[in-house]
Amino acid sequence: MLSTFGRPGRVWGGMGCAINFCLFDAVWFIYRFQFIKGRSLMSRADRYLKACKKESVDCTPVWIMRQAGRYLEEYRAVRAKHSFIEVCKTPELAVEITLQPVRRFELDAAILFADILLPLEKMGIDFEFTKDDGPRINNTVRTRADVEKMRAINPMEEMAYLMDAIRMVKRELGGKVPLIGFSGAPFTLASYIIEGGGSRNYVFAKSMMYREPDTWHLLMEKLTDMVIVYLNDQIRAGVQAVQVFDSWVGCLSQADYREFVLPHQKRLMASLDKSVPHIHFAFGASHLLTLIREAGGDVIGLDWRTEIDAAWKALNHEPGVQGNLDPVALYGSREYIKRRVTEILEKAGNRNGHIFNLGHGILPTAPTDNVKYMIDLVHELSARR
């Protein structure tokens, strides 16, 4: 049964839910204005956004990539009745799932429940999600004629379900935490539609790059145009930060990134609405770090394969950084989790601009008690004195 984030008078589920969420609001109110050792706590509404801007915070903010997902029993309960794509396209269901982790944990941001492939449908790409939620492209794009068929989209009108979900989530959050919107990066989206799904070596995508560079750049131009309008429309609808996921770009060499990706990614990041922070996360791409910085982003996401202090130094401490605990660390003992969290915080040095996160999405079987422990530990250990 659905419920809101704590807005009495607008709940699904009757008086019991209303009472529970009245109590939630009361607890949040006390939390926001309480004092610890004479120091006022910063609200969750402020912490994440201030860190994105490299402003002072009371402790390091934390959120988790894929925080609304299969590791939560409440998510599984919704999915038992509804398909993945149905959840994505039904605003009430997308809202419910977006809010689930923020109700359960002291996270400092919510991220909209959606999928990076959704806008491709309106460009003419036919895809489906298999039983394990893995995407499969039914009409791969491998020729210039295929690329030329792809059309521009108007997300505000053609993806009204997503824009409605943003407005509804914002209303239910009531300013308690900020909402993050997101998109796949042009390279990752191009790889999906060329390869037809996941890939080990990206033979088809790289073959287009190397054999038909004009076709490749036309595809990247179309995808870049789409991502720009898609994210800017999300901002217009109310998200307070946007993250660009380049999940597969780590397969490229520096030379290939510079020639085939950088011009498009740089145009994308420069074209986003400057009223909100932009997070640029490239997975498995520590060898591309300086190029990622050149492409742009107020915050650069880091995976767990690089030391956060070395990475930040390589970035000249100019952007903020996000990361970077190994998702599998959550399966460790409490002692191990504490040791790894402590190491990351010490290497970040309580420097303004660090946002704690995993180095990739949380895994479907992650223990929720360890997730809570990690989140609370980050806030406790990073509290500014």
C-alpha positions in Angstrom: 0.0 0.0 0.0 1.4 3.4 -1.0 2.1 6.2 1.4 3.7 9.6 1.2 6.9 10.9 2.8 5.2 12.4 5.7 2.6 15.0 4.5 -0.5 14.6 6.7 -3.7 15.1 4.8 -2.4 13.6 1.6 -1.6 10.0 2.3 -2.7 6.6 0.9 -3.5 4.0 3.5 -5.8 5.7 6.0 -5.5 7.2 9.5 -2.7 4.8 10.6 -0.4 6.1 7.9 -1.3 9.7 8.7 -0.5 9.2 12.4 2.8 7.6 11.5 3.9 10.4 9.2 2.7 13.1 11.6 5.2 11.5 14.0 7.8 11.5 11.3 7.3 15.2 10.7 7.5 15.9 14.4 10.8 13.9 14.7 12.2 15.7 11.7 11.2 19.1 13.1 13.0 18.3 16.4 16.0 17.0 14.5 16.3 20.1 12.4 16.4 22.5 15.3 18.1 20.5 18.0 21.5 21.5 19.3 24.5 19.3 20.0 27.2 20.8 22.2 25.9 24.2 21.5 26.0 23.8 17.7 22.9 23.7 15.5 22.6 20.8 13.2 22.3 21.6 9.5 19.2 20.2 8.0 19.2 17.4 5.4 17.6 20.0 3.0 20.9 21.9 3.0 23.8 19.5 3.5 24.0 17.8 0.1 23.5 21.0 -2.0 26.1 22.9 0.1 28.6 20.2 -0.4 28.0 20.2 -4.2 28.9 23.9 -4.1 32.0 23.2 -1.9 30.4 25.2 1.0 30.8 24.4 4.7 28.7 21.6 6.1 28.2 20.2 9.6 29.1 16.7 8.4 29.7 14.9 5.1 26.5 14.2 3.3 25.7 10.7 2.0 23.4 9.1 -0.5 23.7 5.9 -2.5 23.5 5.2 -6.2 20.5 2.8 -6.8 19.4 3.6 -3.2 15.8 2.8 -4.3 16.2 -0.8 -5.4 16.0 -4.5 -4.8 17.9 -4.7 -1.5 14.8 -3.1 0.1 11.9 -5.4 1.0 9.4 -2.6 0.4 10.7 -2.2 -3.1 10.4 -5.9 -3.7 6.8 -5.8 -2.4 5.9 -3.2 -5.1 7.8 -5.1 -7.8 5.9 -8.3 -6.9 2.8 -6.6 -8.3 4.2 -4.4 -11.1 6.8 -4.7 -13.8 9.9 -2.5 -13.9 8.7 -0.5 -16.8 5.3 -0.1 -15.3 6.8 1.3 -12.1 8.9 3.7 -14.1 5.9 5.0 -16.1 3.4 5.2 -13.3 4.1 8.4 -11.3 2.5 7.2 -8.1 4.6 4.0 -8.1 7.8 5.9 -9.1 7.2 8.3 -6.3 6.7 5.6 -3.7 9.9 3.8 -4.6 11.9 7.1 -4.8 10.8 7.8 -1.2 11.4 4.4 0.3 15.1 4.7 1.1 14.7 8.3 2.4 12.1 7.1 4.9 14.2 4.2 6.0 17.6 5.9 6.3 19.1 9.3 7.2 20.1 9.9 3.6 20.9 13.5 2.5 19.3 13.3 -0.9 16.6 11.4 -2.9 17.2 10.3 -6.5 14.3 9.9 -8.9 13.4 6.3 -9.7 13.7 5.9 -13.4 16.0 4.3 -16.0 18.6 5.8 -18.3 17.0 4.2 -21.4 13.6 5.8 -21.0 14.2 8.8 -23.3 15.5 6.6 -26.0 12.0 5.1 -26.6 10.9 8.5 -27.9 13.8 8.7 -30.2 12.6 5.5 -31.9 14.6 2.9 -30.0 12.6 -0.3 -29.0 13.8 -1.9 -25.9 12.6 -4.2 -23.1 13.7 -5.3 -19.7 14.3 -9.0 -19.3 13.3 -11.0 -16.3 16.4 -9.9 -14.3 15.7 -6.3 -15.3 18.5 -6.3 -17.8 17.8 -4.1 -20.8 17.7 -5.5 -24.4 17.6 -3.3 -27.5 15.4 -4.8 -30.2 16.4 -2.5 -33.0 20.1 -1.9 -32.7 21.7 1.2 -34.3 24.6 0.2 -36.5 24.4 2.1 -39.8 24.1 5.8 -40.8 20.6 5.1 -41.9 19.7 3.8 -38.4 21.2 7.0 -36.9 19.4 9.3 -39.2 16.0 7.7 -38.3 16.5 8.7 -34.6 14.4 11.8 -33.9 14.6 14.7 -31.5 12.3 14.6 -28.5 10.3 16.9 -26.2 10.7 15.3 -22.8 8.4 17.8 -21.0 5.5 16.6 -23.2 6.5 13.2 -24.4 7.7 12.0 -20.9 5.0 13.7 -18.9 4.9 10.7 -16.5 8.5 11.4 -15.4 8.0 15.1 -15.1 4.8 14.4 -13.1 6.8 12.1 -10.8 9.3 14.8 -10.2 6.7 17.3 -9.1 4.9 14.7 -6.9 8.2 13.7 -5.2 9.1 17.3 -4.6 5.7 17.9 -3.0 6.0 14.8 -0.8 9.5 15.6 0.3 8.4 19.0 1.4 11.9 20.4 1.3 13.3 17.8 3.8 15.9 16.5 1.3 16.8 17.6 -2.2 15.9 15.6 -5.3 18.4 14.4 -7.8 17.6 13.9 -11.5 19.8 11.9 -13.9 20.5 10.7 -17.3 22.9 8.3 -19.1 25.8 10.0 -20.8 25.9 10.0 -24.6 28.7 7.4 -24.8 26.9 4.9 -22.5 23.6 5.4 -24.3 25.3 5.0 -27.7 27.0 1.8 -26.5 23.6 0.3 -25.4 21.9 1.0 -28.7 24.8 -0.2 -30.8 25.7 -3.3 -28.8 22.0 -4.2 -28.1 22.7 -4.5 -24.4 25.6 -5.1 -22.1 29.0 -5.9 -23.6 32.5 -7.1 -22.6 34.5 -5.5 -25.3 32.2 -3.1 -27.2 33.2 -4.4 -30.6 30.2 -2.9 -32.5 30.4 0.5 -30.8 34.2 0.8 -31.2 34.0 -0.5 -34.8 31.6 2.4 -35.7 34.0 4.8 -34.0 37.0 3.5 -35.9 35.5 2.7 -39.3 32.7 5.3 -39.6 33.7 8.2 -37.4 31.2 10.6 -39.2 28.4 8.2 -38.3 29.6 7.9 -34.8 29.8 11.7 -34.3 26.3 12.2 -35.8 24.9 9.6 -33.3 26.7 11.3 -30.4 25.4 14.7 -31.5 21.9 13.5 -31.5 22.2 11.8 -28.1 24.0 14.9 -26.7 21.1 17.1 -27.9 18.6 14.7 -26.3 20.4 14.6 -22.9 20.7 18.3 -22.7 17.0 18.9 -23.2 16.1 15.9 -21.0 18.1 17.1 -18.0 17.1 20.7 -18.4 13.5 19.7 -18.5 14.0 17.7 -15.3 15.4 20.9 -13.7 12.4 22.9 -14.9 10.2 20.2 -13.3 11.9 20.7 -10.0 15.0 18.5 -9.5 17.7 20.3 -7.5 20.8 18.5 -8.9 21.5 16.3 -11.9 23.9 13.4 -12.3 25.2 12.2 -15.6 26.1 8.4 -15.5 28.8 7.3 -18.0 28.8 3.7 -16.8 30.7 2.2 -19.7 33.2 4.9 -20.7 36.0 3.2 -18.8 36.5 0.8 -21.8 38.1 3.7 -23.8 41.7 4.7 -24.0 42.6 8.3 -23.3 43.1 8.9 -27.0 39.7 7.5 -27.9 38.0 9.5 -25.2 39.6 12.7 -26.3 38.6 12.2 -30.0 35.3 10.4 -29.8 33.7 11.5 -26.5 35.2 14.6 -25.0 33.8 17.2 -27.5 30.2 15.9 -27.0 30.5 15.4 -23.2 32.0 18.9 -22.8 29.1 20.4 -24.8 26.6 18.5 -22.7 28.0 19.7 -19.4 28.3 23.3 -20.5 24.7 23.4 -21.8 23.0 22.3 -18.5 21.1 24.8 -16.5 23.5 26.4 -14.1 20.9 26.9 -11.4 21.6 23.4 -10.0 24.8 21.4 -9.4 25.9 18.9 -12.0 27.5 15.6 -11.0 29.6 13.7 -13.6 30.2 10.0 -12.8 32.3 7.9 -15.1 32.7 4.4 -13.9 36.0 2.5 -14.2 37.6 5.7 -15.6 40.4 6.7 -13.2 42.8 6.7 -16.2 40.5 9.4 -17.8 40.2 11.6 -14.7 41.8 14.7 -16.1 39.7 14.4 -19.3 36.6 13.9 -17.2 37.4 17.1 -15.4 37.9 18.9 -18.7 34.5 17.6 -19.8 33.0 19.4 -16.8 31.0 18.9 -13.7 30.6 20.6 -10.3 31.2 17.2 -8.7 33.2 14.3 -10.1 32.0 10.8 -9.1 34.8 8.3 -8.2 34.6 4.5 -8.2 36.4 2.5 -5.5 39.4 1.6 -7.7 41.1 5.0 -7.0 42.2 6.6 -3.8 40.1 9.6 -3.1 42.9 11.9 -2.0 45.0 11.1 -5.0 42.0 11.6 -7.4 41.1 14.9 -5.8 44.7 16.1 -6.0 44.7 15.1 -9.7 41.6 17.3 -10.1 43.5 20.2 -8.4 40.8 20.1 -5.8 38.7 22.3 -8.1 35.4 20.3 -8.4 33.8 18.4 -5.5 34.1 14.7 -5.4 31.7 11.9 -4.7 32.4 8.4 -3.5 33.9 6.0 -3.1 33.3 2.9 -1.0 33.3 -0.5 -2.7 29.6 -1.7 -2.8 30.8 -5.1 -1.7 32.2 -3.6 1.5 28.7 -3.6 2.8 28.9 -7.4 3.1 31.8 -7.1 5.5 31.9 -7.0 9.3 31.0 -3.8 11.1 34.7 -3.5 12.0 35.7 -3.7 8.3 33.0 -1.2 7.2 34.1 1.2 9.9 37.7 0.9 8.8 37.0 1.5 5.2 34.6 4.4 5.9 37.2 6.0 8.2 39.9 5.7 5.6 37.8 7.4 2.9 36.8 10.3 5.3 40.4 10.7 6.5 41.7 10.9 2.9 38.9 13.4 2.0 40.1 15.3 5.1 36.8 17.0 5.9 37.5 19.2 2.9 34.5 21.1 1.7 33.0 19.4 -1.4 33.1 15.7 -0.5 29.9 13.7 -0.8 30.0 10.2 0.5 28.6 7.5 -1.8 29.4 4.0 -3.0 31.8 3.6 -5.9 28.9 2.2 -8.0 25.3 1.2 -7.4 24.3 -0.8 -4.3 23.9 -4.5 -4.9 20.5 -6.2 -4.8 21.4 -8.4 -1.7 23.2 -5.7 0.3 22.3 -6.1 4.1 20.1 -3.2 5.1 21.4 -3.1 8.6 24.9 -2.5 7.3 23.6 0.2 4.9 22.1 2.0 7.9 25.3 1.5 9.9 27.4 3.0 7.1 25.1 6.0 6.7 25.0 6.8 10.4 28.8 6.2 10.7 29.6 8.7 7.9 27.6 11.4 9.7 29.1 10.6 13.1 32.7 10.3 12.0 32.7 13.4 9.8 30.9 15.7 12.2 32.8 19.1 12.1 34.1 20.1 15.5 
